[in-house]
Amino acid sequence: MLEHPVLKSAELFAEKVRTSSEVERFHIAEQQVNNSQSVQNLIETIKKKQKELVHAKHYEKTVYRMQLEKELDELNDRLDHMPIVLEYQQRQVEMNELLQMIQQVIAQTVSGKLEVETGGVVASGCGSGGACGCGNKHKKTG
């Protein structure tokens, strides 16, 4: 499927990430949340209340809208403080940090050899106002 050697290496690397302890812990926490009847019931209740809130706003039922907003705040607070949900959220943060570090290492490694944009201000070159010193204002990318 992947002919280019870099793509083959990327596929092997992706497999290493997929089998890492961080990913494994994330999937376990995700399964626990998905299999928790109390969490799923609470999520379902929140979804119903959100639909009711949309209707209350549409039909300009101010008092009912305010009541629903209060109920939703309380339901979301209950959900956010459930230990199983807190664990899942922590695992999401860890996964995100891992993926960001991987992206950063790749970008820095590649940009160390080539002039590649890594987000924000263009690293160098004419037109960016960066390292070339031409005096143009910095242009943001992305």
DSSP file (Angstrom, degrees, kcal/mol; ACC not computed):
  #  RESIDUE AA STRUCTURE BP1 BP2  ACC     N-H-->O    O-->H-N    N-H-->O    O-->H-N    TCO  KAPPA ALPHA  PHI   PSI    X-CA   Y-CA   Z-CA
    1    1 A M              0   0    0      0, 0.0     2,-0.7     0, 0.0     7,-0.0   0.000 360.0 360.0 360.0 -53.5    0.0    0.0    0.0
    2    2 A L        +     0   0    0      1,-0.2     9,-0.0     5,-0.1     6,-0.0  -0.857 360.0 173.4 -99.4 114.0    2.7    2.5    1.0
    3    3 A E        +     0   0    0     -2,-0.7    -1,-0.2     4,-0.1     5,-0.0   0.854  51.3  87.0 -88.1 -38.2    5.5    2.5   -1.5
    4    4 A H  S  > S-     0   0    0      1,-0.1     4,-2.1     2,-0.0     3,-0.2  -0.417  76.8-133.2 -69.0 135.8    7.7    5.4   -0.3
    5    5 A P  H  > S+     0   0    0      0, 0.0     4,-2.3     0, 0.0     5,-0.2   0.842 106.3  54.3 -58.9 -34.5   10.2    4.4    2.4
    6    6 A V  H  > S+     0   0    0      2,-0.2     4,-2.4     1,-0.2     5,-0.1   0.908 108.8  48.6 -66.4 -40.1    9.3    7.4    4.6
    7    7 A L  H  > S+     0   0    0     -3,-0.2     4,-2.2     2,-0.2    -1,-0.2   0.871 109.7  51.9 -67.9 -36.0    5.6    6.4    4.5
    8    8 A K  H  X S+     0   0    0     -4,-2.1     4,-2.1     2,-0.2    -1,-0.2   0.917 111.1  47.7 -64.3 -42.3    6.5    2.8    5.4
    9    9 A S  H  X S+     0   0    0     -4,-2.3     4,-2.7     1,-0.2    -2,-0.2   0.894 110.1  52.7 -64.4 -39.4    8.5    4.2    8.4
   10   10 A A  H  X S+     0   0    0     -4,-2.4     4,-2.8     1,-0.2    -2,-0.2   0.892 108.0  51.1 -63.4 -39.1    5.6    6.4    9.3
   11   11 A E  H  X S+     0   0    0     -4,-2.2     4,-1.8     2,-0.2    -1,-0.2   0.910 111.3  47.3 -64.8 -41.8    3.2    3.4    9.3
   12   12 A L  H  X S+     0   0    0     -4,-2.1     4,-1.7     2,-0.2    -2,-0.2   0.905 113.1  49.1 -64.8 -41.2    5.6    1.5   11.5
   13   13 A F  H  X S+     0   0    0     -4,-2.7     4,-2.3     1,-0.2    -2,-0.2   0.914 108.3  53.3 -63.9 -43.2    5.9    4.5   13.9
   14   14 A A  H  X S+     0   0    0     -4,-2.8     4,-2.7     1,-0.2    -1,-0.2   0.873 106.9  52.8 -60.1 -37.1    2.1    4.9   13.9
   15   15 A E  H  X S+     0   0    0     -4,-1.8     4,-1.6     2,-0.2    -1,-0.2   0.884 107.5  51.5 -65.8 -38.2    1.8    1.2   15.0
   16   16 A K  H  < S+     0   0    0     -4,-1.7    -2,-0.2     2,-0.2    -1,-0.2   0.905 111.9  46.7 -64.0 -41.1    4.3    1.9   17.8
   17   17 A V  H >< S+     0   0    0     -4,-2.3     3,-1.7     1,-0.2     6,-0.4   0.930 109.4  54.6 -64.8 -44.9    2.2    4.8   19.0
   18   18 A R  H 3< S+     0   0    0     -4,-2.7    -1,-0.2     1,-0.3    -2,-0.2   0.825 112.7  43.0 -59.3 -33.0   -1.0    2.8   18.7
   19   19 A T  T 3< S+     0   0    0     -4,-1.6    -1,-0.3    -5,-0.1    -2,-0.2   0.296  89.9 120.0 -97.8   9.6    0.5    0.1   21.0
   20   20 A S  S <> S-     0   0    0     -3,-1.7     4,-2.3    -4,-0.1     5,-0.1  -0.282  76.5-114.1 -71.6 160.9    2.0    2.6   23.5
   21   21 A S  H  > S+     0   0    0      1,-0.2     4,-2.8     2,-0.2     5,-0.2   0.841 115.5  57.3 -64.7 -33.7    0.9    2.5   27.1
   22   22 A E  H  > S+     0   0    0      2,-0.2     4,-2.1     1,-0.2    -1,-0.2   0.930 109.7  43.5 -62.7 -45.4   -0.6    6.0   26.8
   23   23 A V  H  > S+     0   0    0     -6,-0.4     4,-2.5     2,-0.2    -2,-0.2   0.903 113.5  51.9 -67.4 -40.5   -2.9    4.8   24.0
   24   24 A E  H  X S+     0   0    0     -4,-2.3     4,-2.1     1,-0.2    -2,-0.2   0.930 110.5  47.5 -61.6 -45.6   -3.7    1.6   25.9
   25   25 A R  H  X S+     0   0    0     -4,-2.8     4,-2.3     1,-0.2    -1,-0.2   0.886 111.0  52.8 -63.2 -38.5   -4.7    3.6   29.0
   26   26 A F  H  X S+     0   0    0     -4,-2.1     4,-2.6    -5,-0.2    -2,-0.2   0.937 109.5  47.8 -61.5 -47.0   -6.8    5.9   26.9
   27   27 A H  H  X S+     0   0    0     -4,-2.5     4,-2.4     2,-0.2    -2,-0.2   0.869 110.9  51.4 -64.9 -36.8   -8.7    3.0   25.3
   28   28 A I  H  X S+     0   0    0     -4,-2.1     4,-2.3     2,-0.2    -1,-0.2   0.940 112.3  45.7 -64.0 -46.5   -9.3    1.4   28.7
   29   29 A A  H  X S+     0   0    0     -4,-2.3     4,-2.1     1,-0.2    -2,-0.2   0.891 112.3  52.1 -63.8 -39.1  -10.7    4.6   30.1
   30   30 A E  H  X S+     0   0    0     -4,-2.6     4,-2.7     1,-0.2    -1,-0.2   0.917 109.9  48.4 -63.0 -44.1  -12.8    5.2   27.0
   31   31 A Q  H  X S+     0   0    0     -4,-2.4     4,-2.3     2,-0.2    -2,-0.2   0.898 109.2  53.4 -63.1 -40.5  -14.3    1.6   27.3
   32   32 A Q  H  X S+     0   0    0     -4,-2.3     4,-0.7     2,-0.2    -1,-0.2   0.911 111.6  45.2 -61.9 -42.1  -15.0    2.2   31.0
   33   33 A V  H >< S+     0   0    0     -4,-2.1     3,-0.8     1,-0.2     7,-0.2   0.933 114.4  48.4 -65.5 -45.9  -16.9    5.4   30.2
   34   34 A N  H 3< S+     0   0    0     -4,-2.7    -2,-0.2     1,-0.2    -1,-0.2   0.819 115.2  45.2 -64.3 -30.9  -18.8    3.8   27.3
   35   35 A N  H 3< S+     0   0    0     -4,-2.3     2,-0.7    -5,-0.2    -1,-0.2   0.501  87.3 103.5 -92.1  -5.3  -19.7    0.7   29.5
   36   36 A S    <X  -     0   0    0     -3,-0.8     4,-2.5    -4,-0.7     5,-0.2  -0.692  54.7-163.0 -83.1 114.5  -20.8    2.8   32.5
   37   37 A Q  H  > S+     0   0    0     -2,-0.7     4,-2.7     1,-0.2     5,-0.2   0.882  90.0  53.2 -64.0 -38.4  -24.6    2.8   32.7
   38   38 A S  H  > S+     0   0    0      2,-0.2     4,-1.9     1,-0.2    -1,-0.2   0.902 111.5  45.5 -65.6 -39.6  -24.6    5.8   35.1
   39   39 A V  H  > S+     0   0    0      2,-0.2     4,-2.5     1,-0.2    -2,-0.2   0.938 114.6  47.7 -66.6 -46.3  -22.4    7.8   32.8
   40   40 A Q  H  X S+     0   0    0     -4,-2.5     4,-2.3    -7,-0.2    -2,-0.2   0.883 111.2  50.9 -64.8 -38.7  -24.4    6.9   29.7
   41   41 A N  H  X S+     0   0    0     -4,-2.7     4,-2.3     2,-0.2    -1,-0.2   0.915 111.3  48.4 -62.9 -42.7  -27.7    7.7   31.4
   42   42 A L  H  X S+     0   0    0     -4,-1.9     4,-2.4    -5,-0.2    -2,-0.2   0.908 111.1  50.0 -65.0 -41.9  -26.4   11.1   32.5
   43   43 A I  H  X S+     0   0    0     -4,-2.5     4,-2.4     2,-0.2    -1,-0.2   0.909 110.8  50.2 -62.0 -42.2  -25.2   11.8   28.9
   44   44 A E  H  X S+     0   0    0     -4,-2.3     4,-2.1     2,-0.2    -2,-0.2   0.901 110.1  49.8 -64.1 -41.3  -28.6   10.8   27.6
   45   45 A T  H  X S+     0   0    0     -4,-2.3     4,-2.5     2,-0.2    -1,-0.2   0.912 110.2  51.0 -62.7 -42.6  -30.3   13.1   30.1
   46   46 A I  H  X S+     0   0    0     -4,-2.4     4,-2.4     1,-0.2    -2,-0.2   0.919 108.9  51.0 -61.3 -44.5  -28.0   16.0   29.1
   47   47 A K  H  X S+     0   0    0     -4,-2.4     4,-2.0     2,-0.2    -1,-0.2   0.908 110.6  48.7 -60.4 -42.8  -28.8   15.4   25.4
   48   48 A K  H  X S+     0   0    0     -4,-2.1     4,-2.4     1,-0.2    -1,-0.2   0.923 112.0  48.6 -62.9 -44.3  -32.6   15.5   26.1
   49   49 A K  H  X S+     0   0    0     -4,-2.5     4,-2.4     1,-0.2    -1,-0.2   0.870 108.5  54.4 -65.0 -35.9  -32.2   18.7   28.1
   50   50 A Q  H  X S+     0   0    0     -4,-2.4     4,-2.0     2,-0.2    -1,-0.2   0.900 108.9  48.3 -64.2 -40.0  -30.1   20.3   25.4
   51   51 A K  H  X S+     0   0    0     -4,-2.0     4,-2.0     2,-0.2    -2,-0.2   0.914 111.2  50.1 -64.5 -42.8  -32.9   19.6   22.8
   52   52 A E  H  X S+     0   0    0     -4,-2.4     4,-2.7     1,-0.2    -2,-0.2   0.893 108.6  53.5 -61.2 -38.7  -35.5   21.0   25.2
   53   53 A L  H  X S+     0   0    0     -4,-2.4     4,-2.5     2,-0.2     5,-0.2   0.901 105.6  52.7 -63.9 -41.4  -33.3   24.1   25.6
   54   54 A V  H  X S+     0   0    0     -4,-2.0     4,-2.4     1,-0.2    -1,-0.2   0.928 112.3  45.6 -59.0 -45.0  -33.1   24.6   21.8
   55   55 A H  H  X S+     0   0    0     -4,-2.0     4,-2.6     2,-0.2    -2,-0.2   0.905 110.9  52.7 -65.9 -41.3  -36.9   24.5   21.6
   56   56 A A  H  <>S+     0   0    0     -4,-2.7     5,-2.9     1,-0.2    -1,-0.2   0.897 111.9  46.0 -61.8 -40.1  -37.3   26.8   24.6
   57   57 A K  H ><5S+     0   0    0     -4,-2.5     3,-1.1     3,-0.2    -1,-0.2   0.919 112.1  51.5 -67.2 -42.6  -35.0   29.3   22.9
   58   58 A H  H 3<5S+     0   0    0     -4,-2.4    -2,-0.2     1,-0.3    -1,-0.2   0.901 115.4  40.6 -61.7 -42.2  -36.8   29.0   19.6
   59   59 A Y  T 3<5S-     0   0    0     -4,-2.6    -1,-0.3    -5,-0.1    -2,-0.2   0.282 111.8-121.2 -92.8  11.3  -40.2   29.6   21.2
   60   60 A E  T < 5 +     0   0    0     -3,-1.1     2,-1.3     1,-0.2    -3,-0.2   0.858  51.4 161.6  54.1  44.9  -38.8   32.3   23.4
   61   61 A K     >< +     0   0    0     -5,-2.9     4,-2.8     1,-0.2    -1,-0.2  -0.717  11.6 178.2 -93.4  84.4  -39.8   30.6   26.7
   62   62 A T  H  > S+     0   0    0     -2,-1.3     4,-2.5     1,-0.2    -1,-0.2   0.886  73.1  45.8 -60.2 -48.5  -37.4   32.6   28.9
   63   63 A V  H  > S+     0   0    0      2,-0.2     4,-2.1     1,-0.2    -1,-0.2   0.930 116.7  45.6 -64.7 -44.8  -38.3   31.2   32.3
   64   64 A Y  H  > S+     0   0    0      1,-0.2     4,-2.7     2,-0.2    -2,-0.2   0.891 111.8  53.3 -64.7 -39.3  -38.2   27.6   31.0
   65   65 A R  H  X S+     0   0    0     -4,-2.8     4,-2.6     1,-0.2    -2,-0.2   0.921 109.3  48.1 -60.8 -44.7  -34.9   28.3   29.2
   66   66 A M  H  X S+     0   0    0     -4,-2.5     4,-2.0     2,-0.2    -1,-0.2   0.891 111.4  50.5 -64.8 -39.4  -33.4   29.6   32.4
   67   67 A Q  H  X S+     0   0    0     -4,-2.1     4,-2.5     2,-0.2    -2,-0.2   0.924 112.1  47.4 -63.2 -44.9  -34.5   26.6   34.3
   68   68 A L  H  X S+     0   0    0     -4,-2.7     4,-3.0     2,-0.2     5,-0.2   0.901 109.4  53.2 -64.3 -41.5  -33.1   24.3   31.6
   69   69 A E  H  X S+     0   0    0     -4,-2.6     4,-2.2     2,-0.2    -1,-0.2   0.904 110.7  47.7 -60.0 -41.2  -29.8   26.1   31.6
   70   70 A K  H  X S+     0   0    0     -4,-2.0     4,-2.1     2,-0.2    -2,-0.2   0.929 112.8  48.1 -65.1 -45.0  -29.5   25.7   35.4
   71   71 A E  H  X S+     0   0    0     -4,-2.5     4,-2.8     1,-0.2    -2,-0.2   0.908 111.5  50.5 -61.9 -42.1  -30.4   22.0   35.1
   72   72 A L  H  X S+     0   0    0     -4,-3.0     4,-3.0     2,-0.2     5,-0.3   0.902 108.2  52.4 -64.1 -41.0  -27.8   21.5   32.3
   73   73 A D  H  X S+     0   0    0     -4,-2.2     4,-2.1    -5,-0.2    -1,-0.2   0.923 112.6  45.4 -59.1 -43.7  -25.1   23.3   34.4
   74   74 A E  H  X S+     0   0    0     -4,-2.1     4,-2.4     2,-0.2    -2,-0.2   0.917 114.0  48.1 -67.1 -43.5  -25.9   20.9   37.3
   75   75 A L  H  X S+     0   0    0     -4,-2.8     4,-2.5     2,-0.2    -2,-0.2   0.923 113.3  47.3 -63.6 -44.8  -26.0   17.8   35.1
   76   76 A N  H  X S+     0   0    0     -4,-3.0     4,-2.9     2,-0.2    -1,-0.2   0.879 110.9  52.3 -64.5 -37.4  -22.7   18.7   33.3
   77   77 A D  H  X S+     0   0    0     -4,-2.1     4,-1.2    -5,-0.3    -2,-0.2   0.922 109.8  48.8 -63.9 -43.7  -21.1   19.5   36.7
   78   78 A R  H  < S+     0   0    0     -4,-2.4     3,-0.4     2,-0.2     4,-0.3   0.927 113.9  46.6 -60.0 -45.1  -22.2   16.0   38.0
   79   79 A L  H >< S+     0   0    0     -4,-2.5     3,-1.5     1,-0.2     6,-0.2   0.936 110.4  52.0 -62.8 -47.3  -20.8   14.4   34.8
   80   80 A D  H 3< S+     0   0    0     -4,-2.9    -1,-0.2     1,-0.3    -2,-0.2   0.702 110.5  49.4 -65.5 -19.5  -17.5   16.3   35.0
   81   81 A H  T 3< S+     0   0    0     -4,-1.2    -1,-0.3    -3,-0.4    -2,-0.2   0.352  78.6 114.6-104.0   6.0  -16.9   15.3   38.6
   82   82 A M    X>  -     0   0    0     -3,-1.5     4,-2.6    -4,-0.3     3,-0.7  -0.638  70.0-132.2 -73.7 130.4  -17.5   11.6   38.2
   83   83 A P  H 3> S+     0   0    0      0, 0.0     4,-2.3     0, 0.0     5,-0.2   0.857 105.8  52.8 -53.2 -40.0  -14.2    9.7   38.9
   84   84 A I  H 3> S+     0   0    0      1,-0.2     4,-1.8     2,-0.2   -51,-0.2   0.864 111.9  45.7 -66.0 -35.3  -14.6    7.6   35.8
   85   85 A V  H <> S+     0   0    0     -3,-0.7     4,-2.8    -6,-0.2    -1,-0.2   0.886 110.5  53.0 -74.6 -40.3  -15.1   10.7   33.6
   86   86 A L  H  X S+     0   0    0     -4,-2.6     4,-2.2     2,-0.2    -2,-0.2   0.908 109.4  50.0 -59.8 -41.4  -12.2   12.5   35.3
   87   87 A E  H  X S+     0   0    0     -4,-2.3     4,-2.2    -5,-0.2    -1,-0.2   0.926 111.1  48.7 -61.5 -46.0   -9.9    9.6   34.5
   88   88 A Y  H  X S+     0   0    0     -4,-1.8     4,-2.1     1,-0.2    -2,-0.2   0.915 110.9  49.9 -61.6 -44.4  -11.1    9.6   30.9
   89   89 A Q  H  X S+     0   0    0     -4,-2.8     4,-2.1     1,-0.2    -1,-0.2   0.890 109.5  51.8 -62.8 -39.3  -10.5   13.3   30.6
   90   90 A Q  H  X S+     0   0    0     -4,-2.2     4,-2.3     1,-0.2    -1,-0.2   0.909 109.4  49.8 -63.0 -41.7   -7.0   12.9   32.0
   91   91 A R  H  X S+     0   0    0     -4,-2.2     4,-2.4     1,-0.2    -1,-0.2   0.861 108.4  53.5 -66.0 -35.3   -6.2   10.2   29.5
   92   92 A Q  H  X S+     0   0    0     -4,-2.1     4,-2.6     2,-0.2    -1,-0.2   0.916 108.6  49.5 -63.1 -42.7   -7.4   12.5   26.7
   93   93 A V  H  X S+     0   0    0     -4,-2.1     4,-2.7     2,-0.2    -2,-0.2   0.924 111.0  49.7 -61.7 -45.0   -5.0   15.2   27.9
   94   94 A E  H  X S+     0   0    0     -4,-2.3     4,-2.5     2,-0.2    -2,-0.2   0.911 111.6  48.6 -61.3 -42.9   -2.2   12.7   28.0
   95   95 A M  H  X S+     0   0    0     -4,-2.4     4,-2.6     2,-0.2     5,-0.2   0.927 111.7  49.1 -62.8 -44.8   -3.0   11.5   24.5
   96   96 A N  H  X S+     0   0    0     -4,-2.6     4,-2.5     1,-0.2    -2,-0.2   0.914 111.3  49.4 -61.5 -43.8   -3.2   15.1   23.2
   97   97 A E  H  X S+     0   0    0     -4,-2.7     4,-2.5     2,-0.2    -1,-0.2   0.915 111.1  50.0 -62.2 -43.0    0.2   15.9   24.8
   98   98 A L  H  X S+     0   0    0     -4,-2.5     4,-2.4     1,-0.2    -2,-0.2   0.938 112.5  46.2 -60.6 -47.6    1.8   12.9   23.3
   99   99 A L  H  X S+     0   0    0     -4,-2.6     4,-2.4     1,-0.2    -1,-0.2   0.875 112.5  50.6 -65.4 -37.1    0.5   13.7   19.8
  100  100 A Q  H  X S+     0   0    0     -4,-2.5     4,-2.5    -5,-0.2    -1,-0.2   0.902 110.2  49.6 -66.2 -40.4    1.6   17.3   20.1
  101  101 A M  H  X S+     0   0    0     -4,-2.5     4,-2.7     2,-0.2    -2,-0.2   0.913 111.0  49.9 -64.3 -41.5    5.1   16.3   21.2
  102  102 A I  H  X S+     0   0    0     -4,-2.4     4,-2.5     2,-0.2     5,-0.2   0.939 112.1  47.5 -60.8 -47.1    5.3   13.9   18.3
  103  103 A Q  H  X S+     0   0    0     -4,-2.4     4,-2.7     1,-0.2    -2,-0.2   0.901 112.8  49.5 -60.9 -41.1    4.2   16.6   15.9
  104  104 A Q  H  X S+     0   0    0     -4,-2.5     4,-2.8     2,-0.2     5,-0.2   0.909 110.4  49.1 -66.1 -43.2    6.7   19.1   17.4
  105  105 A V  H  X S+     0   0    0     -4,-2.7     4,-2.5     2,-0.2     5,-0.2   0.927 113.8  46.6 -62.8 -44.7    9.6   16.6   17.2
  106  106 A I  H  X S+     0   0    0     -4,-2.5     4,-2.7    -5,-0.2     5,-0.3   0.943 114.3  47.1 -63.1 -47.4    8.8   15.9   13.6
  107  107 A A  H  X S+     0   0    0     -4,-2.7     4,-3.0     1,-0.2    -2,-0.2   0.917 115.2  45.5 -61.7 -44.1    8.4   19.6   12.7
  108  108 A Q  H  X S+     0   0    0     -4,-2.8     4,-1.3     2,-0.2    -1,-0.2   0.890 113.9  49.1 -68.4 -38.2   11.6   20.6   14.5
  109  109 A T  H  X S+     0   0    0     -4,-2.5     4,-0.6    -5,-0.2    -2,-0.2   0.926 116.9  41.1 -66.2 -44.6   13.6   17.7   13.0
  110  110 A V  H >X S+     0   0    0     -4,-2.7     4,-2.5    -5,-0.2     3,-1.2   0.928 114.8  50.3 -69.7 -44.5   12.4   18.4    9.4
  111  111 A S  H 3< S+     0   0    0     -4,-3.0    -1,-0.2    -5,-0.3    -2,-0.2   0.730 101.4  64.6 -70.2 -18.5   12.7   22.2    9.8
  112  112 A G  H 3< S+     0   0    0     -4,-1.3    -1,-0.3    -5,-0.2    -2,-0.2   0.788 114.8  31.0 -69.4 -26.4   16.2   21.8   11.1
  113  113 A K  H << S+     0   0    0     -3,-1.2     2,-0.3    -4,-0.6    -2,-0.2   0.733 130.7  27.9-100.1 -29.7   17.2   20.3    7.7
  114  114 A L  S  < S-     0   0    0     -4,-2.5     2,-1.3    -5,-0.1    -1,-0.1  -0.869  85.8-105.0-128.7 160.5   14.8   22.3    5.5
  115  115 A E        +     0   0    0     -2,-0.3     2,-0.4    -3,-0.1    -4,-0.1  -0.748  58.9 160.4 -87.5  96.0   13.1   25.7    5.7
  116  116 A V        -     0   0    0     -2,-1.3     2,-0.3    -9,-0.1     7,-0.2  -0.935  43.4-116.3-121.8 139.7    9.6   24.4    6.6
  117  117 A E        -     0   0    0     -2,-0.4     5,-0.1     1,-0.1     3,-0.1  -0.576  26.3-178.0 -73.3 134.0    6.8   26.4    8.2
  118  118 A T        -     0   0    0      1,-0.4    -1,-0.1     3,-0.3     3,-0.1   0.142  56.6 -77.3-117.6  17.9    5.9   25.0   11.6
  119  119 A G  S    S+     0   0    0      1,-0.2    -1,-0.4     2,-0.0     2,-0.3  -0.010  99.2  38.8 101.3 151.3    3.0   27.3   12.4
  120  120 A G  S    S+     0   0    0     21,-0.5    21,-1.5    -3,-0.1     2,-0.3  -0.592 112.4  13.3  78.0-134.7    2.9   30.9   13.5
  121  121 A V  B    S-A  140   0A   0     -2,-0.3    -3,-0.3    19,-0.2    19,-0.1  -0.574  90.4-103.5 -79.6 137.5    5.5   33.1   12.0
  122  122 A V        -     0   0    0     17,-0.9     9,-0.2    -2,-0.3    -5,-0.1  -0.396  30.0-129.2 -61.1 134.6    7.4   31.8    9.0
  123  123 A A  S    S-     0   0    0     -7,-0.2     8,-0.6     1,-0.1     2,-0.3   0.872  70.6 -33.6 -59.4 -44.0   10.8   30.7   10.1
  124  124 A S  S    S+     0   0    0      6,-0.2    -1,-0.1     7,-0.1     2,-0.1  -0.970  82.2  89.0-164.8 174.5   12.8   32.5    7.5
  125  125 A G  S > >S-     0   0    0     -2,-0.3     3,-1.4    -3,-0.1     5,-0.6  -0.056  74.4 -56.3 106.3 154.1   12.8   33.7    3.9
  126  126 A C  T 3 5S+     0   0    0      1,-0.2    -2,-0.1     2,-0.1     5,-0.0  -0.326 116.1  38.4 -65.4 143.7   11.7   36.7    2.0
  127  127 A G  T 3 5S+     0   0    0      3,-0.1    -1,-0.2    -2,-0.0    -5,-0.1   0.153 101.5  74.4 102.0 -17.7    8.1   37.7    2.3
  128  128 A S  T < 5S-     0   0    0     -3,-1.4    11,-0.6    10,-0.1    -2,-0.1   0.693  91.3-131.3 -98.0 -20.9    7.8   36.8    6.0
  129  129 A G  T   5S+     0   0    0     -4,-0.4     9,-0.2     9,-0.2    -3,-0.1   0.602  74.0 114.8  76.0  10.0    9.7   39.8    7.4
  130  130 A G  S > <S-     0   0    0     -5,-0.6     3,-1.7     7,-0.1     5,-0.2   0.584  81.5 -18.5 -85.4-126.1   11.5   37.1    9.4
  131  131 A A  T 3  S+     0   0    0     -8,-0.6    -7,-0.1     1,-0.3    -5,-0.1   0.666 122.3  69.7 -63.8 -21.6   15.2   36.2    9.3
  132  132 A C  T 3  S-     0   0    0     -7,-0.3    -1,-0.3     1,-0.1    -6,-0.1   0.758  93.2-139.8 -73.3 -20.1   15.9   37.7    5.9
  133  133 A G    <   +     0   0    0     -3,-1.7    -2,-0.1    -8,-0.1    -1,-0.1   0.722  53.4 141.9  75.7  21.4   15.5   41.2    7.4
  134  134 A C        -     0   0    0     -4,-0.1    -1,-0.1     1,-0.1    -3,-0.1   0.655  65.1-120.9 -73.6 -13.8   13.6   42.7    4.4
  135  135 A G        +     0   0    0      1,-0.3    -1,-0.1    -5,-0.2     3,-0.1   0.380  63.3 140.3  93.0  -4.9   11.4   44.7    6.7
  136  136 A N        -     0   0    0      1,-0.1    -1,-0.3    -6,-0.0    -3,-0.1  -0.381  61.5 -97.9 -67.6 151.6    8.1   43.3    5.6
  137  137 A K        -     0   0    0      1,-0.1    -7,-0.1    -2,-0.0     2,-0.1  -0.359  47.9 -91.4 -67.7 152.1    5.6   42.7    8.4
  138  138 A H        -     0   0    0     -9,-0.2     2,-0.5    -3,-0.1    -9,-0.2  -0.423  39.4-146.8 -64.2 133.7    5.4   39.1    9.8
  139  139 A K        -     0   0    0    -11,-0.6   -17,-0.9    -2,-0.1     2,-0.2  -0.899   9.7-135.5-103.9 130.7    2.8   37.1    8.0
  140  140 A K  B     -A  121   0A   0     -2,-0.5     2,-0.2   -19,-0.1   -19,-0.2  -0.591  17.1-146.5 -82.7 146.2    0.9   34.4   10.0
  141  141 A T              0   0    0    -21,-1.5   -21,-0.5    -2,-0.2    -1,-0.0  -0.692 360.0 360.0-105.8 163.9    0.4   31.0    8.4
  142  142 A G              0   0    0     -2,-0.2    -1,-0.2   -23,-0.1    -2,-0.0   0.497 360.0 360.0  66.0 360.0   -2.5   28.6    8.9
